[in-house]
Amino acid sequence: MTGCGYTPHSNTEEWYRLLRLIHVITMVGQRLMYQIFIYGCPNKDPSQNLRDYLNEIGLADKYKIFNKDQKEQILSNTGCQYFDISLLFKVIKMACDNNMADIESWNNKTVSKLEHFLTQLKNERNYLYHNLPKMTHNEFTYKFERLRKLFRTIVEKTSLRFYLSQETRKKHLRELHIQVNYVWNHLLTPQEIRNLDKKISLKTIKQRGAEELKKEFSIQNHVELLPFNINSDVKLDLLSIFSKMLITYSKDPEGEMIIDHKNILKITNCTTNHFASFLLLTGGSGCGKSTLVKWLKLMWAKSNLTVPGLAEYNLVLYLECRSHHIDSLSKLLKDHLPNTYSSMEHCILCYIRQLKVLFLLDGLDELNKDSRKVIEELLHFSKTSPHTILCTSRPEKTREFLLTAVLNEYQKHEMQIIGVPPEEQGLLVERYHTQLVSAGKSKQNTEDLVNYVNKSCHCKEFYKFPQNLVNLVYLWAFQPEQINQVTTATELYVKINELLKLKLCQRLLSRDPDADIDDLKKAIEDFWIFLCQEALEAHSCKDIILHSHSVNRLKTQCKKNGLDFRDVAATFLVYKTIKGKEDREQQLSFPHNDTHDFCVAQGLLLAVTTKSRIYQRSLSCSRIIRRTLERMHKKNKQKSMDITSYQNVFKHMAGLLSMKENSIKESMTQELVELFKEAGVTRKEQWLDLLSETKCDLHTGRYIAEIFKNERHLEITSGRVASFSVLMPYLHPSIVSLRLADDPNCLTSLPSLLEHLSDMKARITLVVGRHYRLPSSTNTSGHLLDCLLGRHSRCHLLEFEGGLGAGMMATLPSTLTILRLALSTDDQASAFLAHVPSLTNLQYLGIHVTPEVSAKALRSLPAISVDLHLSDVGTDGESRACSVAAALLPHLGYRYIRFPRATLQEDGWRRVIKGLGMKGVGVSWINVPLNISPGQSHLLDALTRVTLGGGFSGWHFNHNGW
């Protein structure tokens, strides 16, 4: 790295004069302000830091106005004597006595007031530091004497404000005279010059560098509404459409925790011996990695404080890892900070090392030889600096990178994007489609789309990736009748591709009405096939950009078929502005990595099926995909084939195969599963994702089931029902826990899964949370028990949670040890209580009684552990709640009585507690919603302990599915 030297100004007489002015205002001005602070805060102990002093005088809330650097000064310098002028100015304005904290005094422009001259001193200091004006000898003399006069005036005004004696005033004036004359009569020492030069350079980078970056990032605040050139004129502000994203954070040894995207930088504040942090953010294609990085850049540029820790960074630097024109850290700085870089080229790296910098590296999986050099240099450069490096990547090979490339000096964090939470998915499509309507690109109803997305619980996993939702909006705008035919990303791309071809054909026909429509369709299809082949070529060269030779071939193809290249290219591709080695240039590219991978999958499937037909007698089909790829890489003279880069391609290929006839599936599925293993699909969660994202059938499930064959205990959630429905015929678990948070009626694969479980000698847990927490007399879990416990069932149901109609209560098996049941009618309650004696193995009972059930339909429960949920209790239901609890009271009392969705206040809970006591109810704990104050909760707890022998507390019902 280039050694650290002076700035270009520092070897001139003008620069030395400026340094002397800055020196005098820094040294003398700071001492004057510190003296005023001492006089203004006479009760502050020198050993007491300013934060504690502000708390003591009732100004604790004012501490938040200080920035991070100032807070560090405050905590490290208890005496405050080393505070800089800016910080002292803030403190004096806020905390000093004798009206110094009076806002009107500071706003008053009267030149006779001390506040006016302190403001002038602060402004003079800022002007010199921030503008670094040229300084002739005459200008220097004039400004120096003006500062001398300002200092003297401040001493005089301070003496008057704080009633100082004449002797003290004269003493301060003598000290001032000596200090100012010393600077006038003595040249700065080399060390003083170096210190000032460094201080000014750091401030210059902080201010001017940040201004350059924020200007650049603010210009990049728009995103294309849809990733197709056909709508390139429709753009919108990123901040207006960005949606909440959930991220899992691997926090060893505590396991995984889920965080909001806004808290992505908070984890770097963990206590650690490491100075620099490395954050690896992974996620599948289309999950929003690049958009999140762009959002972080924009939030920093806007000085937005809603992202904890973001405003603390002096600079944010960004690198798109697929970029070819930047191959060093110096070039990255020059690219982002051209003006700042040119003013201090020889020392900028030295100063950057001392600043708090956030490096955003987008697309680690797309590294090329140039960007790899940048990252390798950066990892060594930043290891002892207050830097944070945040990398995004697809999951393939990132573990290897984290363990080998990232040095031990870094605090390492791993995160993975889950996606948009279900409650935000409707909001996201609403924002997008509203913009389409506003731009005149759609005539469809936005509310209908939002309702469809919100009600499509079977697609929540599919909708969690923003790219799928954006594509869904496009399909809704132009072919809404197709929307409920897609449940995978591949199906969505197929439909959109058909739509793009149709719109292109219509556009071309509008220009030439006499053209033959069949010929046009064939020409467009031929171009699409040719484009997919070019996509396959580009992928083998690890590039999403189409190079000039590829573009020329596409133009030739269009010319051959009589198509206008500009029209065709604008349908399937986008122009991206690329910063070249010399200047900016426009290059054709696929709209998104995932779009590119889909085209590659189409090209690969076409190549494979063609070769398979040609070589079916002499070539084993078990390696046809691999051989096709190897041939492609050899043709493009690639040294080796990185099979991990094809993981998403294989996923789309599997999705395409699921739409093909069985004979083609048979010939390729087994090899595809083996290729997935080589491409980095190793964890069981990845295989389950693959099954649901590609709509695999039982044939594919047979090969993937091998990976799960040794699993004896299976945990199945709503999102995994479809995956396990194709695996279960080939598995032999001994324990299966099926826990459904969603409406089971939306899980179309659930009956098939239950039938498979019914035929197994396994211990089963079936939890239908929705039917327990939101019971209905018409929507119950009875049909699920029918599937599971049919006439020839071999399984053993050990745990069940849900709701049953009165006629289904008798089907509850005696094998149950744990039961949580909702009762919403008197008939249900009577039927269940009549059946309870048959449940001879029951050890725990959770029972949810709704307001529709009367106490007269109830009787005492057996002597087992019981939790009682009494929902929706209001002031008119207090007495009934007490009667219900008393009627069901088991011999041992209740473990918990909980009141979800209750609307009672303190007085109501006091009446309920006393009512339960009068009826002899015993309970260990009463839990109520968190809508009462801690003080009242404490009093109610004391009453509960005296009256019922148990405790009382608030409970997070919302966090527990209520």
N, C-alpha and C positions, 0 to 999 in steps of 0.2 A: 504494500500500500504506500502511496506517496506520503512523504513525511509532512508533518504539520508545520506550516509557515505563516507569514503574515498575510493579511488581505492585500489586494492591489493598492489600497490607499496608504498603507502603513509605511512606505518608504519615502513619503513626500513631506515637505514642511507643513503643508495644509493639514495633513493627517495628524501630525504631532500637535499642532495648535488645537485641533478639535479634541484630541485626547486630554490636553491640559484643561480645557473648559469642562469636559466631562468629569475630570478628576476633581476639580474644585467644587463643582456642584454636588458630586457624590460624597466627597469627604466633609466639606463645610456644611452644605445644605442638610445632609443626613444628621449631623451632630446638632444643628439647630432644631430640627424637628424632634429629635430624641429628647432634647431638653424641654421642649414644650410638652411632650408626652409625660415627662416626669412631673412637671408642674401641674398638669391637668389631671393626673391620677395619683394624688398624694397618698392614698390609702393602699395602693398596690404594693405588696411585699415583693422585693427583688427575686425571692426564691419561688414565687408563685407564677405559673405560666398564665398567659393572657386568657386562655379559654376558661380556666378556673376563676380568674378575676371577673370575667364577664358573667359567669354564673352567679357569683357572689353579689354583684350589683344589679341583678335582675335583667341582664341582657343576653341570656343564653341563646335566645332565638337568633341573635345577630351573627352568631359564629358562622352560620351557613353562607354568609356573603363572601367569605374568603375562599379563594381557589386552593387547589391542592398544594401548590408550591408555597403559598402563604401559610397554610396550616402547618406545613412541615417546618417553616421558620418559627412559627409560634410555639410549637411543641419542643423544638430543639434549643431555643434561646429564651429561657425564662425571664431574664432581665430585660429583654427587648432591645438591648443596645446595638444589636447587629441587624435589626430590621432595615430593609431598604426604604427609600423615600416613598414609594407607592404604598407600601404596607403601613408605614407610620402615618401617612396622610389619611388612610382609611380608619386607622385606630383612633387618631385624634378626632376625626369627624364624628366618630361613633361614641366614644367612651369618656372623653375629657369633661371635667367640670367647668364651671364658669361660662355656661352657655355655649361651649365649644361643640356640644352635641345638638345644638338647636339648628334644625334644617333651614329655617329662615335666614339665619346668620350666614350660611354658606351660599344660599341662593341670592342674597342681597349683593348687588354689584358695587356698593359703596366702597370707594378705595381707601377709606380711613380705617377699615376693619382688618384685624389680623387674618381672618379667614380669606380675604381677598389675596393677600400676599403669599399665604401658604399655597393657595391654588395656583398662583402665578409661578411659584417655585416648582411645584409638581409639573406644571405644563412645560416650563423651560427644560426641565430634565427629560421629559418625554420627547420633546421636539429634537433635542440633540441626539438622544439614543435612537430614535426611530427614523429620523430623516438624514442623519450624518451629513450635515451641510458642508459645502466647501468653505474653507476658512482662510481668507487673506489676513495679512498682518493687521490692517486697519479694522477689519471685522472682528478679529480676535480681541484687539484692544478695547473696542467699543463694547462688546458683549461681556468681557471680563469686568470692566468698570461698572456696567449695568448690574451684573450679579453682585458685585461688592456693595453697591447701593441697596439692592434688594435685601441682602443679608443684614445690613445695618438697620434697615427699616423693620425687619422681622424682630430683631433684638429689641428695638425701641417699643414696638407694639406688644411684644411678649411681656416686657417690664410693666407696661400700663395694665395689661389684661390681668396679670397675676399679682399686681401690687408689690413688685419687687422694690427693694431699697435702692437709693441712688448708688450706694457702694457696689451692690450686686450688679446693677445695670452697667456701671463703668467697667467692672471686672469682665463681664461678658463681651463688651465692646473691645477691650484690650485683647482678649483671647481671639476674637474674630479677626482683628487687625493682624495679629501675628500669623494666624493660619492662612489668611488670604495672601499676605505678602510672601509667605514661604513658597506658595505655589507660583506666584509671579516671578520670584527671584531664582527659583531652582528648576532646572530641566528635569523631566521625568527620568527615573532610572530605567535601564533595560528591563528589569523585572516588573516595574510598574507598567511599562508599555505593554509587555506581554500579557499581564493580568487584565489590563483594560481592553486590549485587543481581543482577548479570548471572551471577555464578558460581553463586549459589543457584538462580536461575531455570533455568539450564541443567541443573543436577543434578536439579531437580524434574521437568523434562520428561523427562530421561533415565530417572529412576526411576519416577515416577508414570505418565507417559505410556506407558512400556513395559509397566508392570503392567496398565494399562487395555486396551492392545492385546492383550497375551498372554491376558488373561482372555476377551476377545471371540473371539479366534481359536481358543482351546482349546475353547470351546463349539461352534464350527463344525467339530469334528473328525470328524464322521460324514458319510458319503455314502449316498444311497439305493442299495441293492444293484442295483436295476434301475430304469430311468427310466420307470416306469409307476405310477400311483397304486394299481393293483391290489396292489402289493407295498410300499406306502409304510411299512408297519410293519416292514419288513426293512431295517435300517440297520447299517453296520459302520464300524469305525474306519478312517479313510483310511490311516493308517500301516501297518495290517496287510495291506492289499490293494494298496498302490501298487507298481508294477512298474518295473523298470529301463527307461529310455528312452534311445535314441540320438539325438543331435542333430548336424547338420552345422554347422560354423562357418566362415564365409567369411573367411579370414584373408589378405587381399591384402597383398603380391603373391604369397604362398606358396600360394594356392589354398585349397581346402576341406580341413578336417580333421574327423574324427569325435570327439565328446566324449561322456562320460557325463552324464546330467542332473544329477548331483551337482556337476559342475564348471562349471555354467552361470555362476557368478559369478566364477570364477577369472580369466576373461579380462579383467576390469576391473582386474586388478593389473598389466597390461602397462605398461611404461615409456611415459609419454606426457606431453605438455605440457598436456593437458586435465585439468581438475579434475573435471568431471562426466562421467558415462557414460550413453549411451543404448543399450539392448539391444533389438533387435527380434527377437522369436521368432515365426516363422510356421509354418504347417502347415495341412493340409486339415481339413475338418470331421470331428470324431470322433477326432482324433489324440492328444488328451489335453492341449491347451494350458491350458484352465481348471483341469483337475485338477492339473497341474503347479504352477500359481500357488497353488492352495489348499494343496498339499503344502508349498510354500516358506513360506507363512504359518504353517502348523502347526509346521514344523521350527524356525522362529525362535521361536515361542511356547514350544516345549518346550526351548529353548536347546540344541538338538541340534548337535553339533560335526562331524557327518559331511558337511556341506555346506561346503566351504572358503569362507571369507569371509563367510558368512551371519551368524555371531555378532558380527561387527565392526559391524553396523549398530545404531545406538541405537534407531531406530524403523523399522517397516515399515508403510506405508500402502497401502491397496488401493482401487481404483476399478473398478467394473464399468461399462464404457463405454456400455452400453445404458441405464444408470440415468438417470432424468429429474429427480431431486430435488436433485442436487448440481450447482451451476453456478459454483462458485468454490473456490479452495484453502482459504479460511477455512471454508466449509461442509463441506469434506472433513475438515478437522481437528476441527471441532465434532461431526461425525457419528461419528468414530472415538474422539475423546478428549473427551467431553463435560465431565468433571470437571476435567481439566487445562486445557482451553480456557477454562472459566468463571473459573478462578482467575487467568488472565493473558491475557485476550482481546486486550488492546491491544498486547501485545508478543510473542505466541507466534510469529508469522511471522518476526520478527527473530531469535529464538533457534533456530527450526527450521532456518533458513538455515545456522547454524553447526554443526549436528549431522550425523552420517553417517546418511543416511536412504535406504531402499530404497522406491521407489514402484512398485507392481505395478498396471499398467493392463491390464485383461483385455478383449479384444475391440475392438481399434482399428478393425476393419472395421464395427463397430456404433455408431460415434460418432453422437450426436445434437447438437442445438444447445447443450444444457446441458453435456454432457461435453466437447464441443469447447472450450468456454470454459475449463474446468478445465485441459485439456492445454495450451492456448495460454499460459495464465497460468503453469503449472508450468514449461514450457520456458524462459520468460524468468526465472522466479524462481530456478531451480536451476542456471543455467549457470555460476555462479562458486562453487558450493557442493560439498561432498563428497557429492553425491547420485548415486544410480544410478536411472535410470528404465527399467524393464523392461516392454515392451509386447508383448502377444500379438495376433496377427491372422491371418486367412486371407491368403494371398499376394497377393490382388488389390489393386492400387493402393498397396501398401506402399512400393515403390521410390520412387514419386513423393513420398510423405510423408517418407521418410527424406532425400531430397535437398532438399526445399523447406521443410518445417516445422521440422526439427531444425537448430538453429543450429550454426555452425562451432565454437563453444566446446566442443561435446560430443565426447567420444571415442565414435565410432559403431561398433556391432558388429551384424552380421546372422547370425542362426541359423535353422535350419529343423529341425523335428522329423521324424526318419525314422520313429520309432515303436518299438514293443516288439520287441527282437531275437528271432529264432526260438527261441533256447534258453529264453526267458522266457515264451513265449506259453502253453505248457502249464501253467506255474506260476500264471499269472494266472487262467486259467479254473478251475484247481483251487481257488484261494482263493475266487473268487466262488461256484462251485457248492457248495462245502462249507458256505458260509453259507446258501445256499438250502435245503440238506438240513437243516441245524440248525434253521432256522426252519419246517420242515415244508412248504416250498413245492415240494419236488421229491423224487421217489422213485427217480430215476435213479442209475446208478452213476457216481461222480465219476471213478474210474480209467479207465473206458471213454472218457469224454469227453477226458481228458488224453491218452490214447493216440491217439485219433482226431486231435486237434490236432497232436500231435507227429509223426505219420506222414503228415499231409496236406501234403507238401512243395509240391504244386501250389497251395496256398492261403497260403503264407507271406507273400506281399505283401498279400493280403487281410486276414490276421490281424494285421498289424503295427499297426493302429489299435485302441486299447483299446475304442472304442465298438462295433466289429464283434465283438470277443470277448465283450463283455457281452451283446450281442444274441444271439450264438450260444449262450451259456449259457441264456438264457431259452427259446430254441427247443428246446434239448436237454432242458430240464426238463419241457416240456409236449408236444412232438412230436418225439422223437428220430429218428423214421423220416424226417423231412424234412431232416435236417442235411446230408446229402451231396448235396442238390440245390441248394445255394446256394454260389456262389463270388464274388458281388459284394455290395456293401452294399445296392444296390437290391433284389436278389433276397431278401436277408435281411429287409428292411423289408416286402416284399410278403408273405412267409411269416408274419412276426410280425403283420402287420395282419390276415391271414386268421385267425390264432390268436386275436387279441384279439376279433374279431367273433364267433368260435365260442364263446369263454368268456362273452362278454356275453350271447349268445343262451341259453346254458345257465343262466346266472344268472337271467335274466328268466323262463325257463320254470320254474325251481325255485320261483319265487314265484307263478306263474300257470300251473299245469300244463295248463289248458284252452286256453291261447293257441295260435293257429295258427302253427306253426313257419315256414311259408313267408312269412306276413305279417310275422312278427318279423324274419326275415332281410332282407326287402325294406325294412322300416322302418330297420333298422340300416344297410343299404347306402345308403339315401337320406340318412341323417344323415352318413355318411362322405363322400359326394359333396359335401354342403352344407358340411361342415367343411373340405374341400380348397379349396372356393371362398372360404371365409373366410380360409384360410391365404394364398391368393393375394392377397386384399385387404390383409391385414396386412403381407405382404412388400412390397407396393407402397408401403406407408406406413413401411417400414423398422422393423418392430416384430415381436418374437416373442410379445409379450403381446397377448392378445385384449382389446380395449377393451369397455366396457359395452354399446355399441350392437351390437357383434358377438356378445357373449354373449346379449343379448336375442333376437337373430335365431335363434341356436342353440336357445334355450329354446322359441321359437315353433315351430321345426321339430320338436322333440321332442313338444311338446304336440299338434301336428298329426297325428303318427304314433303317439300313445299311448305314448310312451316316458318313463321317469323320467329327467329331465335329470341328476340327480346320478349315477346309475349309468352313463349314457352318457359324461358328462364324465370320470368317474374311469377309464374305460377308455382313452381316447385322449389325455387332457390331464392336467396336474398343477396343483395350486395352489402358487403361489410367494408367499412373504412379501416384499413390496416396501416399502422405506422411502419413504413418501410425503412430501410437503412438510410435513405436520403430524404424521403418526403412521404406524405400520406398517399395511399393508393387504394383504389376500390377493387375488391376481388369477390368472385362468386363463391358462395358458401351455402351449406345446408342451414336452414333456419335455426336448428338446435341439434345438439349432440344426439339426442334421442331420435330425432327425425333421420339423421344420418345413419344411425344404427339400424333403424327400420329399413331404410333403403339397402343397406349392406346385407341385411337378412334376406330381403327379397332377391338381391343379386346372387347371394350364396345359394339360396334354395333353387333358383333357376339354373345356376351352373351345376349344382349337384344332381338335380333331376335329369338334366340333359346328359351329363356324363354317365349317370346311372343307366339311362336307356341305351347309351352307346356301348357301355362296357359291361352290361349286366351278365354276359356269359363268361367273361374272363376276369372281372374285378370283383373282389369281395365287397359287398355293400357295407360291411361293418366299419370300414375306414374311408368311405367315399368322401365324407365331409373334410376330414383331415387332409386327405390327398389333394383335394381341390384347393384348400388353403395353402398347402405347401407349394403347389404348382404356381399359385398366384405370387407368393413371396419370392420364389425363385425367379420368376419372370421379371419382378421389379427389383431384383438384385439386393434384396434385404438380407442382412447377415443372419438373422434368426427370426423366428416367429414367436411373438409374445402372445401366447394363447389366452392370457388373462384379459387382454384388451378386447377379446371377443365375447366376454361374459354377457353383456347386454344384447349383443347381436344374437347369441344363442337363445336368449330369452324371447326375443321377437321371432326367431326362427321356430321355436317351440310353439309360440302363439299362432304362427301361420300354419304349422303342421296340424294343430288342433282343428283347423278349418278345412283340412284336406281329406281326401278319401283314405280309408284304412290301409290300403296297399302301400301308399307312400309313407304313412306313419310307421308301419311295420318295418320298413327298410332302414329307417333313420333314427327312430326313437332311442334305441339302446345305445348307439354311438353318441347321440347327443347328450345323454345322461353321463357317459364317461367323459365327454369333453367339458361338461359343466364342472365335474370334479377337478379336472386339470386347470380350469379357468378360475379356480378359487372358491367355488361353492362347496364349502366344507362343513359349516355349522348347520345343525338341523333346522334352525330358524330360517336360514337361507333357502333350504329345500322346500319348506312349507310356504314361504313367500312365492317361490317359483311355481308351485302347484296352483296357488290361487291366482297369480298374475298371468298365467298362460292358459288357464282353463283345461288342465290336463285331464285325461280320461283314465279309466281303469287300466288300460293297456300301458300307459306311461307310468301310472302308479305302481305297477308291478316291479319296474326296474328301480324306482326310487325307494320303494318299501325295504329293499335290502339294507339301506342305511339305517332304518329304524328297527330292524328285526330283533335286536337284543334289548329293546326298550320294554321294561316290564311295568313301568308306571307312566301313563300318558296324561298330560294336562291339556285339555282342549277348551279353547275360548271361542266366542262367537266368530271371530275372524279366521279361525282355523277349522271350522266345521267342514267347509268345502274341501280343504286339503285332505283332511283325515277320512273323508267319505270315500276317496279313491285309494287311500292307503290301507284302510282297516281290513279289507278282505284278505290281505297278505300278512297281517300282523297277529301276534298272540300275546297281548299284554295280560297281566294278572290284575292290575288296578287301572281304572280309567276314571278321571275326574272331568266331567263335562260341565263347565260353568258359563252360562249364557247371560250376558248383560243386555243384549239387544232383544227385540221382539222376535221370538222364535218363528213366527209366521213369515218373516222376511228371509229366513235361512232355508232356501229351497233344497239344500242338500241334507238337511237335518233328519228327515224321515229315513233316508237311505242309511245314514250313519247309525241311527238308533236300531235299525233292523240288523245291521252287522253286529252291533254290540249285544243285541238280544241273543245272538247265536254263539256267544262266547262264554266260557266259564271264567268270568272275571267279576271282580268286586267293583261296583259302579257308584259314582256320585253324580247326581243330576241336580244342578242348581239353575233354576229359571228365575233370576232376580227380579225381573220386571213383574212377573205374576205374583210374587210375594209382596213387593213394595207398592204396586199399583194394581190391586186385585180387581177383578170384574166377574160378575156372575155369568157372563157370556164368553169371555176370553180367558180360558183356564189352561192348565197344563195336562188335562186329561188325555188328549190325543197323543201326547208324547209318551205318557205312561203306557198307553195302549200299544204303541210301537215297541217300546222297550220290554214290557212284561206280557207279551202275547202268550197264547196257549202253549207254545213250544219253547218258551224262553229258557235259556240256560244260565243267565247272569244272576248275580246277587246284588240287589239294590241296597246299599248300606246307608246312603245319605240322600235326602231329597229336600229341595226347597222350591216352593211354587204355590199354586192355587188350584183347587179341584172343585168340581161341582159336587152336589150332595150325592149323586148316584155313583161317583167314582171313588168315594172315601174308602169303600170296602176293598178296593184294589191295592191299597197301601200294604206292602208285604211285611211279614213278621221279621224279615231280615234287617229292617231298618234299625240303626243305632242312633242316628241323628236325623231330626225332622224339623223343618221350618215351614209352617203352613199358614196361609192367609184364609181368614173366614170373613166373608162379606154378606152372608145372609143367615137367618136363623136356621134354615134347613141345612145349610152346610155345617153349622156349628153342631146341631143335634146329631147329624150323621157321623161326624168325626168323633164326637165324644162317645158315641155308642161303639165305635170301632177301636177306640184307644186300648181297651183291655187285651185286644188281639196282638198288639205291638209289644210282644213280650221281651224283646231285646232293646227296646228304646232306652237310651241313656240321657239324651238331651232333647228338649223340645223348645223351639222358638215359635211363638204364635202371634200372628198379627190380626187384631180384631178391629174392624172398621166401625164407624158410627151406626151403620145399618143393623148391627147385631145387638139384640136386647139381652139384658142380664138374665132374664127368665129362661132363655134357651140354653143356658150354660150350667155346668156343674164342676165340682172340684176335680183337678187333674191329679194324676198319680204322683207318688213321692220320688220325682226325678228332678234334675236340674232344668229350670224353666226360665226363659226370658219372655216377657210380654211387651208387645208393641201396641200401643193405643194411639191410633193416628187421628189427625184433624180434630183435636179436642179444642173447643172454644168455650166461652163462658157459659153457654147453654148446655154444655156436655160434661161439666165437672162432676155432677152427681152420678151420671150414668157411668163415667169412667171409673169412679170409685166402686160402684156396684159390680161392674164387669170384673175388675181385679179381685174383688172379694168372692165372686161366684166361682172363678177359676182357680182360686188360691190352692196351690199344692201343699201337701203336708209339710214340706221343708221350707215353704215360702218361696219368693222369687229371687232369682239371682239379679236380674235387671228388670225395671219397668221403664220403657222408653216412650217418649211422646213425640214422634215425628210430625212435622207440619202443624204443631199446636200453635195457637195464637194468644195464649194466656200471658198475663204480666205478673208482676211479683205477688199482688194480692190473690190472683187466681191460683197460683202455685201454693200459696199458703193455705188456701181453702182445700185444695186437693190433698195436700200432705195431712192436714188434720182429718179430712174425710176418710182417707185410707187408714189412719190410726184408729178412728172410731169403729171401723169395720174389722179391726184386728189383722190388717194386712202386714205381713213381714216382707222386707226387701233389703237387699244389700246395697243397691244403688238405684237412684232415680236420675235419668238423663233427659234433659229438655233442650230445645233449640237455644242457640247462643244469642238471645235477644234481651238479656237482663244484665245489669251492671255487675262487676266483680264483687262490689260491696254487698249488694242484695243477695247474690249467689252465696256468699259466705254466711249470711244470716239464715237463708233457707237451708243450707247444709246443717247448721247447728240445730234448727228446728226438726229436720229429718232424723238426725241422730237421736234426739230426745224422743220423738214421736214414734218412729218406725224402726229404729235401731240400725239404720243404714246411712249412706251418704247421698249428697245431691250435687250435681254438676251439669254444666252445659256440654253439648256434644255436637260434633260436626256432622249433622245429618246429610248435608249436601255432598260432603266428601265420601259418604258411604252409600251413595246411590238413592237417597230418599228425595 
